[in-house]
Amino acid sequence: MSSSPRPTRSPLPLRPESAAQARASKRRGFLLALGAGGIGAAAIAARSLTGSAPVAAPVDPDAASGEGYRVTDHVRRYYQTTKT
């Protein structure tokens, strides 16, 4: 039995497009950062146009005391309208 020598193959890269994929990935990252920066700049510009920061709603002191539900005049009137 004669054994013939096997031709050796040159090692092929596992992914021939890896350089192209790396460039595309960098490009996507750049565009993502550009978009996020644009959104941030727009938010800052919108805030500066209004001249002040948004004001928080005032806290109701009765709600903080935990008294809960109360039947007031307008609630009684509503109950009267539903008794038909």
Backbone as XML, in Angstrom:
<?xml version="1.0"?>
<chain id="A" units="angstrom">
  <residue number="1" name="MET">
    <atom name="N" x="0.830" y="-1.156" z="0.000"/>
    <atom name="CA" x="0.000" y="0.000" z="0.000"/>
    <atom name="C" x="0.883" y="1.230" z="0.000"/>
  </residue>
  <residue number="2" name="SER">
    <atom name="N" x="0.654" y="2.036" z="-0.928"/>
    <atom name="CA" x="1.490" y="3.211" z="-1.000"/>
    <atom name="C" x="0.730" y="4.386" z="-0.405"/>
  </residue>
  <residue number="3" name="SER">
    <atom name="N" x="1.401" y="5.078" z="0.384"/>
    <atom name="CA" x="0.745" y="6.248" z="0.979"/>
    <atom name="C" x="1.235" y="7.486" z="0.258"/>
  </residue>
  <residue number="4" name="SER">
    <atom name="N" x="0.317" y="8.197" z="-0.208"/>
    <atom name="CA" x="0.680" y="9.432" z="-0.890"/>
    <atom name="C" x="0.585" y="10.568" z="0.123"/>
  </residue>
  <residue number="5" name="PRO">
    <atom name="N" x="1.509" y="11.455" z="0.081"/>
    <atom name="CA" x="1.461" y="12.554" z="1.040"/>
    <atom name="C" x="0.258" y="13.457" z="0.750"/>
  </residue>
  <residue number="6" name="ARG">
    <atom name="N" x="-0.394" y="13.821" z="1.803"/>
    <atom name="CA" x="-1.553" y="14.706" z="1.667"/>
    <atom name="C" x="-1.060" y="16.128" z="1.467"/>
  </residue>
  <residue number="7" name="PRO">
    <atom name="N" x="-1.690" y="16.798" z="0.560"/>
    <atom name="CA" x="-1.283" y="18.191" z="0.386"/>
    <atom name="C" x="-1.735" y="19.010" z="1.605"/>
  </residue>
  <residue number="8" name="THR">
    <atom name="N" x="-0.874" y="19.819" z="2.081"/>
    <atom name="CA" x="-1.219" y="20.660" z="3.229"/>
    <atom name="C" x="-1.964" y="21.898" z="2.738"/>
  </residue>
  <residue number="9" name="ARG">
    <atom name="N" x="-2.966" y="22.237" z="3.450"/>
    <atom name="CA" x="-3.742" y="23.412" z="3.094"/>
    <atom name="C" x="-3.257" y="24.593" z="3.906"/>
  </residue>
  <residue number="10" name="SER">
    <atom name="N" x="-3.348" y="25.728" z="3.283"/>
    <atom name="CA" x="-3.006" y="26.926" z="4.035"/>
    <atom name="C" x="-4.194" y="27.238" z="4.949"/>
  </residue>
  <residue number="11" name="PRO">
    <atom name="N" x="-3.912" y="27.652" z="6.168"/>
    <atom name="CA" x="-5.029" y="27.923" z="7.086"/>
    <atom name="C" x="-5.860" y="29.101" z="6.580"/>
  </residue>
  <residue number="12" name="LEU">
    <atom name="N" x="-7.135" y="28.869" z="6.472"/>
    <atom name="CA" x="-8.058" y="29.920" z="6.040"/>
    <atom name="C" x="-8.575" y="30.646" z="7.273"/>
  </residue>
  <residue number="13" name="PRO">
    <atom name="N" x="-8.780" y="31.899" z="7.159"/>
    <atom name="CA" x="-9.375" y="32.597" z="8.299"/>
    <atom name="C" x="-10.783" y="32.061" z="8.543"/>
  </residue>
  <residue number="14" name="LEU">
    <atom name="N" x="-11.156" y="32.026" z="9.811"/>
    <atom name="CA" x="-12.465" y="31.497" z="10.154"/>
    <atom name="C" x="-13.576" y="32.362" z="9.572"/>
  </residue>
  <residue number="15" name="ARG">
    <atom name="N" x="-13.388" y="33.646" z="9.615"/>
    <atom name="CA" x="-14.382" y="34.567" z="9.070"/>
    <atom name="C" x="-13.678" y="35.565" z="8.161"/>
  </residue>
  <residue number="16" name="PRO">
    <atom name="N" x="-13.814" y="35.405" z="6.875"/>
    <atom name="CA" x="-13.118" y="36.328" z="5.979"/>
    <atom name="C" x="-13.659" y="37.749" z="6.053"/>
  </residue>
  <residue number="17" name="GLU">
    <atom name="N" x="-14.895" y="37.933" z="6.499"/>
    <atom name="CA" x="-15.462" y="39.274" z="6.567"/>
    <atom name="C" x="-15.218" y="39.942" z="7.913"/>
  </residue>
  <residue number="18" name="SER">
    <atom name="N" x="-14.376" y="39.394" z="8.750"/>
    <atom name="CA" x="-14.226" y="39.931" z="10.099"/>
    <atom name="C" x="-13.748" y="41.394" z="10.083"/>
  </residue>
  <residue number="19" name="ALA">
    <atom name="N" x="-12.883" y="41.771" z="9.161"/>
    <atom name="CA" x="-12.430" y="43.158" z="9.090"/>
    <atom name="C" x="-13.586" y="44.065" z="8.660"/>
  </residue>
  <residue number="20" name="ALA">
    <atom name="N" x="-14.368" y="43.608" z="7.707"/>
    <atom name="CA" x="-15.514" y="44.404" z="7.251"/>
    <atom name="C" x="-16.562" y="44.506" z="8.360"/>
  </residue>
  <residue number="21" name="GLN">
    <atom name="N" x="-16.753" y="43.414" z="9.096"/>
    <atom name="CA" x="-17.720" y="43.435" z="10.187"/>
    <atom name="C" x="-17.258" y="44.366" z="11.295"/>
  </residue>
  <residue number="22" name="ALA">
    <atom name="N" x="-15.959" y="44.413" z="11.549"/>
    <atom name="CA" x="-15.434" y="45.304" z="12.577"/>
    <atom name="C" x="-15.660" y="46.761" z="12.187"/>
  </residue>
  <residue number="23" name="ARG">
    <atom name="N" x="-15.438" y="47.078" z="10.912"/>
    <atom name="CA" x="-15.684" y="48.445" z="10.458"/>
    <atom name="C" x="-17.158" y="48.805" z="10.569"/>
  </residue>
  <residue number="24" name="ALA">
    <atom name="N" x="-18.032" y="47.864" z="10.205"/>
    <atom name="CA" x="-19.470" y="48.126" z="10.275"/>
    <atom name="C" x="-19.902" y="48.305" z="11.728"/>
  </residue>
  <residue number="25" name="SER">
    <atom name="N" x="-19.316" y="47.529" z="12.623"/>
    <atom name="CA" x="-19.657" y="47.637" z="14.036"/>
    <atom name="C" x="-19.228" y="48.995" z="14.592"/>
  </residue>
  <residue number="26" name="LYS">
    <atom name="N" x="-18.044" y="49.443" z="14.209"/>
    <atom name="CA" x="-17.580" y="50.764" z="14.646"/>
    <atom name="C" x="-18.474" y="51.860" z="14.096"/>
  </residue>
  <residue number="27" name="ARG">
    <atom name="N" x="-18.890" y="51.697" z="12.855"/>
    <atom name="CA" x="-19.758" y="52.689" z="12.224"/>
    <atom name="C" x="-21.105" y="52.737" z="12.941"/>
  </residue>
  <residue number="28" name="ARG">
    <atom name="N" x="-21.663" y="51.559" z="13.283"/>
    <atom name="CA" x="-22.938" y="51.534" z="13.995"/>
    <atom name="C" x="-22.814" y="52.178" z="15.364"/>
  </residue>
  <residue number="29" name="GLY">
    <atom name="N" x="-21.706" y="51.911" z="16.047"/>
    <atom name="CA" x="-21.486" y="52.521" z="17.353"/>
    <atom name="C" x="-21.388" y="54.032" z="17.264"/>
  </residue>
  <residue number="30" name="PHE">
    <atom name="N" x="-20.707" y="54.506" z="16.227"/>
    <atom name="CA" x="-20.584" y="55.944" z="16.029"/>
    <atom name="C" x="-21.941" y="56.574" z="15.770"/>
  </residue>
  <residue number="31" name="LEU">
    <atom name="N" x="-22.743" y="55.948" z="14.906"/>
    <atom name="CA" x="-24.054" y="56.502" z="14.597"/>
    <atom name="C" x="-24.981" y="56.456" z="15.806"/>
  </residue>
  <residue number="32" name="LEU">
    <atom name="N" x="-24.861" y="55.419" z="16.605"/>
    <atom name="CA" x="-25.666" y="55.331" z="17.822"/>
    <atom name="C" x="-25.282" y="56.440" z="18.794"/>
  </residue>
  <residue number="33" name="ALA">
    <atom name="N" x="-23.993" y="56.672" z="18.969"/>
    <atom name="CA" x="-23.538" y="57.741" z="19.856"/>
    <atom name="C" x="-23.948" y="59.108" z="19.315"/>
  </residue>
  <residue number="34" name="LEU">
    <atom name="N" x="-23.895" y="59.269" z="18.007"/>
    <atom name="CA" x="-24.302" y="60.520" z="17.391"/>
    <atom name="C" x="-25.790" y="60.783" z="17.636"/>
  </residue>
  <residue number="35" name="GLY">
    <atom name="N" x="-26.610" y="59.754" z="17.504"/>
    <atom name="CA" x="-28.044" y="59.900" z="17.744"/>
    <atom name="C" x="-28.353" y="60.210" z="19.194"/>
  </residue>
  <residue number="36" name="ALA">
    <atom name="N" x="-27.680" y="59.503" z="20.110"/>
    <atom name="CA" x="-27.916" y="59.743" z="21.542"/>
    <atom name="C" x="-27.459" y="61.146" z="21.933"/>
  </residue>
  <residue number="37" name="GLY">
    <atom name="N" x="-26.356" y="61.594" z="21.371"/>
    <atom name="CA" x="-25.880" y="62.948" z="21.652"/>
    <atom name="C" x="-26.844" y="64.001" z="21.124"/>
  </residue>
  <residue number="38" name="GLY">
    <atom name="N" x="-27.420" y="63.741" z="19.965"/>
    <atom name="CA" x="-28.388" y="64.668" z="19.395"/>
    <atom name="C" x="-29.640" y="64.776" z="20.255"/>
  </residue>
  <residue number="39" name="ILE">
    <atom name="N" x="-30.084" y="63.655" z="20.780"/>
    <atom name="CA" x="-31.263" y="63.669" z="21.661"/>
    <atom name="C" x="-30.957" y="64.446" z="22.931"/>
  </residue>
  <residue number="40" name="GLY">
    <atom name="N" x="-29.780" y="64.236" z="23.487"/>
    <atom name="CA" x="-29.398" y="64.967" z="24.693"/>
    <atom name="C" x="-29.301" y="66.462" z="24.443"/>
  </residue>
  <residue number="41" name="ALA">
    <atom name="N" x="-28.734" y="66.832" z="23.320"/>
    <atom name="CA" x="-28.616" y="68.257" z="22.986"/>
    <atom name="C" x="-29.990" y="68.883" z="22.786"/>
  </residue>
  <residue number="42" name="ALA">
    <atom name="N" x="-30.905" y="68.147" z="22.170"/>
    <atom name="CA" x="-32.261" y="68.668" z="21.970"/>
    <atom name="C" x="-32.970" y="68.864" z="23.303"/>
  </residue>
  <residue number="43" name="ALA">
    <atom name="N" x="-32.754" y="67.943" z="24.242"/>
    <atom name="CA" x="-33.382" y="68.069" z="25.557"/>
    <atom name="C" x="-32.848" y="69.291" z="26.298"/>
  </residue>
  <residue number="44" name="ILE">
    <atom name="N" x="-31.557" y="69.505" z="26.216"/>
    <atom name="CA" x="-30.959" y="70.669" z="26.883"/>
    <atom name="C" x="-31.449" y="71.959" z="26.231"/>
  </residue>
  <residue number="45" name="ALA">
    <atom name="N" x="-31.528" y="71.959" z="24.913"/>
    <atom name="CA" x="-32.001" y="73.158" z="24.215"/>
    <atom name="C" x="-33.456" y="73.454" z="24.560"/>
  </residue>
  <residue number="46" name="ALA">
    <atom name="N" x="-34.278" y="72.427" z="24.631"/>
    <atom name="CA" x="-35.689" y="72.643" z="24.976"/>
    <atom name="C" x="-35.826" y="73.182" z="26.390"/>
  </residue>
  <residue number="47" name="ARG">
    <atom name="N" x="-34.998" y="72.697" z="27.287"/>
    <atom name="CA" x="-35.066" y="73.172" z="28.666"/>
    <atom name="C" x="-34.618" y="74.632" z="28.752"/>
  </residue>
  <residue number="48" name="SER">
    <atom name="N" x="-33.600" y="74.989" z="27.994"/>
    <atom name="CA" x="-33.121" y="76.363" z="28.052"/>
    <atom name="C" x="-34.113" y="77.330" z="27.413"/>
  </residue>
  <residue number="49" name="LEU">
    <atom name="N" x="-34.931" y="76.859" z="26.478"/>
    <atom name="CA" x="-35.933" y="77.721" z="25.858"/>
    <atom name="C" x="-37.052" y="78.072" z="26.833"/>
  </residue>
  <residue number="50" name="THR">
    <atom name="N" x="-37.384" y="77.155" z="27.723"/>
    <atom name="CA" x="-38.459" y="77.418" z="28.676"/>
    <atom name="C" x="-37.983" y="78.336" z="29.784"/>
  </residue>
  <residue number="51" name="GLY">
    <atom name="N" x="-36.712" y="78.338" z="30.086"/>
    <atom name="CA" x="-36.160" y="79.244" z="31.079"/>
    <atom name="C" x="-36.157" y="78.712" z="32.494"/>
  </residue>
  <residue number="52" name="SER">
    <atom name="N" x="-36.847" y="77.617" z="32.752"/>
    <atom name="CA" x="-36.840" y="77.087" z="34.106"/>
    <atom name="C" x="-37.084" y="75.585" z="34.073"/>
  </residue>
  <residue number="53" name="ALA">
    <atom name="N" x="-36.768" y="74.981" z="35.173"/>
    <atom name="CA" x="-36.992" y="73.546" z="35.304"/>
    <atom name="C" x="-38.466" y="73.311" z="35.614"/>
  </residue>
  <residue number="54" name="PRO">
    <atom name="N" x="-38.995" y="72.141" z="35.292"/>
    <atom name="CA" x="-40.390" y="71.859" z="35.606"/>
    <atom name="C" x="-40.628" y="71.897" z="37.115"/>
  </residue>
  <residue number="55" name="VAL">
    <atom name="N" x="-41.779" y="72.422" z="37.486"/>
    <atom name="CA" x="-42.119" y="72.557" z="38.894"/>
    <atom name="C" x="-42.922" y="71.333" z="39.319"/>
  </residue>
  <residue number="56" name="ALA">
    <atom name="N" x="-42.572" y="70.795" z="40.474"/>
    <atom name="CA" x="-43.286" y="69.643" z="40.996"/>
    <atom name="C" x="-44.663" y="70.071" z="41.504"/>
  </residue>
  <residue number="57" name="ALA">
    <atom name="N" x="-45.611" y="69.156" z="41.442"/>
    <atom name="CA" x="-46.958" y="69.446" z="41.919"/>
    <atom name="C" x="-46.928" y="69.617" z="43.433"/>
  </residue>
  <residue number="58" name="PRO">
    <atom name="N" x="-47.693" y="70.575" z="43.961"/>
    <atom name="CA" x="-47.706" y="70.769" z="45.407"/>
    <atom name="C" x="-48.312" y="69.557" z="46.115"/>
  </residue>
  <residue number="59" name="VAL">
    <atom name="N" x="-47.781" y="69.273" z="47.278"/>
    <atom name="CA" x="-48.243" y="68.125" z="48.048"/>
    <atom name="C" x="-49.436" y="68.539" z="48.887"/>
  </residue>
  <residue number="60" name="ASP">
    <atom name="N" x="-50.510" y="67.754" z="48.822"/>
    <atom name="CA" x="-51.705" y="68.020" z="49.615"/>
    <atom name="C" x="-51.430" y="67.599" z="51.062"/>
  </residue>
  <residue number="61" name="PRO">
    <atom name="N" x="-51.504" y="68.497" z="52.038"/>
    <atom name="CA" x="-51.195" y="68.131" z="53.416"/>
    <atom name="C" x="-52.166" y="67.096" z="53.986"/>
  </residue>
  <residue number="62" name="ASP">
    <atom name="N" x="-53.427" y="67.111" z="53.536"/>
    <atom name="CA" x="-54.377" y="66.117" z="54.028"/>
    <atom name="C" x="-54.040" y="64.720" z="53.526"/>
  </residue>
  <residue number="63" name="ALA">
    <atom name="N" x="-53.533" y="64.629" z="52.302"/>
    <atom name="CA" x="-53.167" y="63.328" z="51.759"/>
    <atom name="C" x="-51.972" y="62.756" z="52.509"/>
  </residue>
  <residue number="64" name="ALA">
    <atom name="N" x="-51.080" y="63.618" z="52.946"/>
    <atom name="CA" x="-49.899" y="63.148" z="53.671"/>
    <atom name="C" x="-50.264" y="62.667" z="55.071"/>
  </residue>
  <residue number="65" name="SER">
    <atom name="N" x="-51.366" y="63.188" z="55.643"/>
    <atom name="CA" x="-51.745" y="62.782" z="56.995"/>
    <atom name="C" x="-52.363" y="61.400" z="57.020"/>
  </residue>
  <residue number="66" name="GLY">
    <atom name="N" x="-52.799" y="60.877" z="55.868"/>
    <atom name="CA" x="-53.325" y="59.529" z="55.804"/>
    <atom name="C" x="-54.783" y="59.416" z="56.210"/>
  </residue>
  <residue number="67" name="GLU">
    <atom name="N" x="-55.553" y="60.501" z="56.119"/>
    <atom name="CA" x="-56.951" y="60.446" z="56.512"/>
    <atom name="C" x="-57.779" y="59.622" z="55.528"/>
  </residue>
  <residue number="68" name="GLY">
    <atom name="N" x="-57.367" y="59.574" z="54.289"/>
    <atom name="CA" x="-58.056" y="58.737" z="53.325"/>
    <atom name="C" x="-59.289" y="59.372" z="52.734"/>
  </residue>
  <residue number="69" name="TYR">
    <atom name="N" x="-60.279" y="58.536" z="52.412"/>
    <atom name="CA" x="-61.500" y="58.956" z="51.704"/>
    <atom name="C" x="-62.394" y="59.786" z="52.602"/>
  </residue>
  <residue number="70" name="ARG">
    <atom name="N" x="-62.914" y="60.881" z="52.024"/>
    <atom name="CA" x="-63.857" y="61.735" z="52.759"/>
    <atom name="C" x="-65.053" y="62.031" z="51.880"/>
  </residue>
  <residue number="71" name="VAL">
    <atom name="N" x="-66.232" y="62.028" z="52.460"/>
    <atom name="CA" x="-67.445" y="62.371" z="51.726"/>
    <atom name="C" x="-67.633" y="63.869" z="51.852"/>
  </residue>
  <residue number="72" name="THR">
    <atom name="N" x="-67.432" y="64.557" z="50.730"/>
    <atom name="CA" x="-67.579" y="66.012" z="50.701"/>
    <atom name="C" x="-68.867" y="66.362" z="49.983"/>
  </residue>
  <residue number="73" name="ASP">
    <atom name="N" x="-69.168" y="67.650" z="49.889"/>
    <atom name="CA" x="-70.405" y="68.102" z="49.253"/>
    <atom name="C" x="-70.516" y="67.633" z="47.807"/>
  </residue>
  <residue number="74" name="HIS">
    <atom name="N" x="-69.428" y="67.749" z="47.049"/>
    <atom name="CA" x="-69.520" y="67.343" z="45.649"/>
    <atom name="C" x="-69.695" y="65.843" z="45.511"/>
  </residue>
  <residue number="75" name="VAL">
    <atom name="N" x="-69.195" y="65.058" z="46.451"/>
    <atom name="CA" x="-69.392" y="63.614" z="46.424"/>
    <atom name="C" x="-70.852" y="63.293" z="46.752"/>
  </residue>
  <residue number="76" name="ARG">
    <atom name="N" x="-71.422" y="63.984" z="47.712"/>
    <atom name="CA" x="-72.840" y="63.774" z="48.061"/>
    <atom name="C" x="-73.757" y="64.104" z="46.874"/>
  </residue>
  <residue number="77" name="ARG">
    <atom name="N" x="-73.423" y="65.197" z="46.171"/>
    <atom name="CA" x="-74.214" y="65.549" z="44.988"/>
    <atom name="C" x="-74.128" y="64.469" z="43.922"/>
  </residue>
  <residue number="78" name="TYR">
    <atom name="N" x="-72.955" y="63.901" z="43.749"/>
    <atom name="CA" x="-72.811" y="62.822" z="42.770"/>
    <atom name="C" x="-73.642" y="61.624" z="43.179"/>
  </residue>
  <residue number="79" name="TYR">
    <atom name="N" x="-73.601" y="61.259" z="44.432"/>
    <atom name="CA" x="-74.404" y="60.133" z="44.912"/>
    <atom name="C" x="-75.898" y="60.373" z="44.676"/>
  </residue>
  <residue number="80" name="GLN">
    <atom name="N" x="-76.337" y="61.623" z="44.837"/>
    <atom name="CA" x="-77.745" y="61.953" z="44.594"/>
    <atom name="C" x="-78.115" y="61.773" z="43.115"/>
  </residue>
  <residue number="81" name="THR">
    <atom name="N" x="-77.187" y="62.073" z="42.226"/>
    <atom name="CA" x="-77.485" y="61.925" z="40.797"/>
    <atom name="C" x="-77.538" y="60.461" z="40.368"/>
  </residue>
  <residue number="82" name="THR">
    <atom name="N" x="-76.913" y="59.574" z="41.109"/>
    <atom name="CA" x="-76.906" y="58.166" z="40.727"/>
    <atom name="C" x="-78.082" y="57.393" z="41.315"/>
  </residue>
  <residue number="83" name="LYS">
    <atom name="N" x="-78.934" y="58.018" z="42.150"/>
    <atom name="CA" x="-80.047" y="57.316" z="42.778"/>
    <atom name="C" x="-81.297" y="57.260" z="41.901"/>
  </residue>
  <residue number="84" name="THR">
    <atom name="N" x="-81.232" y="57.569" z="40.657"/>
    <atom name="CA" x="-82.427" y="57.598" z="39.808"/>
    <atom name="C" x="-82.983" y="56.258" z="39.527"/>
  </residue>
</chain>
